[in-house]
Amino acid sequence: MASLRTSYILVLWLSFALTFLLHGCLSVEIDREGLPWTGLNTTDWETGVLPPLDQMWELNDFQIAAKNFLAARWYASYRTAALDQVTYQANMNIWQKIRLNGYTFRDVSDVNLNTTILGYNFSLPFFIAPAAYAGHTNESAELSLAIAAGKLGALYAPSIESTKTLEEIAAVGLPNQTMFHQEYVWSNRTLLIEQLKRIEHAGYKAIFLTVDNTGVNGIRVQAIRETQELDSDTGHSASFTLEALAEIRNLTTLPIVPKGIKTAADAKTCLDLGFPAIYVSNHGGRVLDGVPTSVEILLDIRKQYPEVFENMEVYADGGVRSANHVIALLALGARAVGLGRSPIWANIYGEEGVEKMLTLLQAELQTSLQLMGEANVQNVVGNLSYINTKQVEAEYFGIN
Ligand SMILES: Cc1cc2nc3c(=O)[nH]c(=O)nc-3n(C[C@H](O)[C@H](O)[C@H](O)COP(=O)(O)O)c2cc1C
């Protein structure tokens, strides 16, 4: 009888130990890569398994979930940035140096997030930026991004290097949905002309022309480690001069917005050439490592060529992970703010995830604006009374 009890206790202990061991092996502690900590508990997650969507409460959560779910190779290919990732880290950290000014004694009972981008109406001042090959996160690839953007009334601009064709993406848009499309400056001019025609024909309303990877991409070491491949031949033109930029407008009837403007001088050039808008961006730190953040570039344009903001629309992106980041860029003069990696991470859940990500950001924006005493998001655009950027300015421009 006693030996029976002993073996029973032994079996019980063994099964406890086994469960503990197995759980220990499968459950994960994920390296958060310095992302802000807001209590997301990953100890019950299993590597390679999609975490519950209802645990996602802010944009960074989606990155952690994607890191848990995606194969290391694909996570690295989306997450990577160029060389030492100085610019990527700067994009993520610049927000710590900006303070928001919140005013009381105002009527904020009805907060309005509506805006226009190139004259088209949108319900949100942030948009889904072009990001190549969404298909490694979810089979629906760019289709879920287009559908979620349509449901929320947000702009989506697919990459010319998408998993789905640009016609397939256009086809899932709502009847009244406006989408723009991204294009690269290919050295193959026939390809460029043919793609511009297809973009026009499919009903996209403007082109984000990416001008920042002149012949090469940045050397994205983090991704190279996974793939063992140097991304050498991009097919992008390495002789894209000022004349070529001016001339490219003859190739399409759609408005062209140069994307990847990262100096005040280039912003002024685009203004002088009569472009309707520019898109300030360092490509999420994936191209030239060491360049400034959009916050710094916008401050520099304000300082050197303030007329840019009066005469053309300005969009910006890079490291935007919360509504307060959106507000900072809007206050610096951006009319709309792009999201690159966040929609990719959210897309591991397909359309439902992207919709949730956008809805969370919408709620954050509504809340922050209300708490800041501003009922209309359009009043934030170019309104420096809402932010304090002195710390950034002191570091970037030096103290005179
Ligand atoms: C995986 C990935 C692919 C991208 N592909 C493109 C692209 O095809 N064309 C382009 O103009 N920008 C591309 N970008 C840059 C984004 O449009 C955007 O500028 C950048 O991701 C914004 O920074 P964020 O990721 O911190 O939000 C890509 C970015 C990522 C992360």
The ligand as an SDF file (V2000), in Angstrom:
LIG
                    3D

 31 33  0  0  0  0  0  0  0  0999 V2000
    9.7000   45.7040  -45.1890 C   0  0  0  0  0  0  0  0  0  0  0  0
    9.6840   47.0830  -45.7520 C   0  0  0  0  0  0  0  0  0  0  0  0
    9.5550   47.2320  -47.1210 C   0  0  0  0  0  0  0  0  0  0  0  0
    9.5250   48.5070  -47.6730 C   0  0  0  0  0  0  0  0  0  0  0  0
    9.3390   48.6260  -49.0090 N   0  0  0  0  0  0  0  0  0  0  0  0
    9.2510   49.8540  -49.5500 C   0  0  0  0  0  0  0  0  0  0  0  0
    8.9970   49.9990  -50.9290 C   0  0  0  0  0  0  0  0  0  0  0  0
    8.8230   49.0310  -51.6520 O   0  0  0  0  0  0  0  0  0  0  0  0
    8.9610   51.2650  -51.4250 N   0  0  0  0  0  0  0  0  0  0  0  0
    9.1280   52.3700  -50.6400 C   0  0  0  0  0  0  0  0  0  0  0  0
    9.0680   53.4840  -51.1330 O   0  0  0  0  0  0  0  0  0  0  0  0
    9.3330   52.2500  -49.3220 N   0  0  0  0  0  0  0  0  0  0  0  0
    9.3930   51.0380  -48.7590 C   0  0  0  0  0  0  0  0  0  0  0  0
    9.5930   50.9160  -47.4160 N   0  0  0  0  0  0  0  0  0  0  0  0
    9.6870   52.1260  -46.5690 C   0  0  0  0  0  0  0  0  0  0  0  0
    8.3120   52.5190  -46.0360 C   0  0  0  0  0  0  0  0  0  0  0  0
    7.4960   53.0080  -47.0590 O   0  0  0  0  0  0  0  0  0  0  0  0
    8.4180   53.6110  -44.9660 C   0  0  0  0  0  0  0  0  0  0  0  0
    9.0800   54.7150  -45.4990 O   0  0  0  0  0  0  0  0  0  0  0  0
    9.1120   53.1810  -43.6580 C   0  0  0  0  0  0  0  0  0  0  0  0
    8.8960   51.8170  -43.3960 O   0  0  0  0  0  0  0  0  0  0  0  0
    8.5900   54.0060  -42.4970 C   0  0  0  0  0  0  0  0  0  0  0  0
    9.2130   53.6470  -41.3010 O   0  0  0  0  0  0  0  0  0  0  0  0
    8.5460   52.6760  -40.2060 P   0  0  0  0  0  0  0  0  0  0  0  0
    8.6810   51.2980  -40.7140 O   0  0  0  0  0  0  0  0  0  0  0  0
    9.3540   52.9240  -38.9960 O   0  0  0  0  0  0  0  0  0  0  0  0
    7.0990   53.0860  -40.0380 O   0  0  0  0  0  0  0  0  0  0  0  0
    9.6330   49.6480  -46.8440 C   0  0  0  0  0  0  0  0  0  0  0  0
    9.7640   49.4780  -45.4680 C   0  0  0  0  0  0  0  0  0  0  0  0
    9.7820   48.2030  -44.9260 C   0  0  0  0  0  0  0  0  0  0  0  0
    9.8950   48.0670  -43.4270 C   0  0  0  0  0  0  0  0  0  0  0  0
  1  2  1  0
  2  3  1  0
  2 30  2  0
  3  4  2  0
  4  5  1  0
  4 28  1  0
  5  6  2  0
  6  7  1  0
  6 13  1  0
  7  8  2  0
  7  9  1  0
  9 10  1  0
 10 11  2  0
 10 12  1  0
 12 13  2  0
 13 14  1  0
 14 15  1  0
 14 28  1  0
 15 16  1  0
 16 17  1  0
 16 18  1  0
 18 19  1  0
 18 20  1  0
 20 21  1  0
 20 22  1  0
 22 23  1  0
 23 24  1  0
 24 25  2  0
 24 26  1  0
 24 27  1  0
 28 29  2  0
 29 30  1  0
 30 31  1  0
M  END
$$$$
